[in-house]
Amino acid sequence: MRPDILPAFAAFTATAALITVTPGPDSALVLRSALRSGRRTAFMTGLGVSLGLMVWGLASAVGVAALLAASPAGFRALQTAGALWLVWLGARALLTARAEDPADVGPPSASVRQSFVTGLSTNLLNPKALVFYVSLLPQFLPDGAPAFPLTLLYALTHAALNVAWFGLLSWWIPAARGLLRRGSSQAWVERVTGVVLVGFGVKLASAAI
């Protein structure tokens, strides 16, 4: 291994870890799943997010991500789709809160498969993930280093950090579910999550290319 690869890898890992723990729509979805449906569905949501990162990493390694980023129309389409998806998720959470039965004392069941697909879709439609792998990641590639294997290594590392972080949230957050037994409390979880996701969607839609 070249001596300059290890420091670059360490710097990337530190940056990716900071990005991972920064609150965003992915975190909001995992927290909602953990509070309402428990550890399994929350972890599967995080696993879907992590797989999305791997897809973006592979797209970056083979040059597809760079082509998409270089196309204003393609990037705008991804941006619009991502914004609409977040607004839809937020609106659905708000509608769920409105329909919440105050007499319901238990959390509603959630499909593990649906949680996984939601996490995956949210990340694949996130243009910030595209920008990360096209603009930021190459800064951690030493001059002359093989881009393809290093990009895959970085993507795998980023995904592993997400699995670890969301796994931690999935395990720890459900401990607070005892405070959310009442339907009114569960409805507030949906309201807050819905507003946050709609806010992220609006912000994404209005962001300049």
Beta strands, then each sheet from edge to edge (+ up, - down):
end
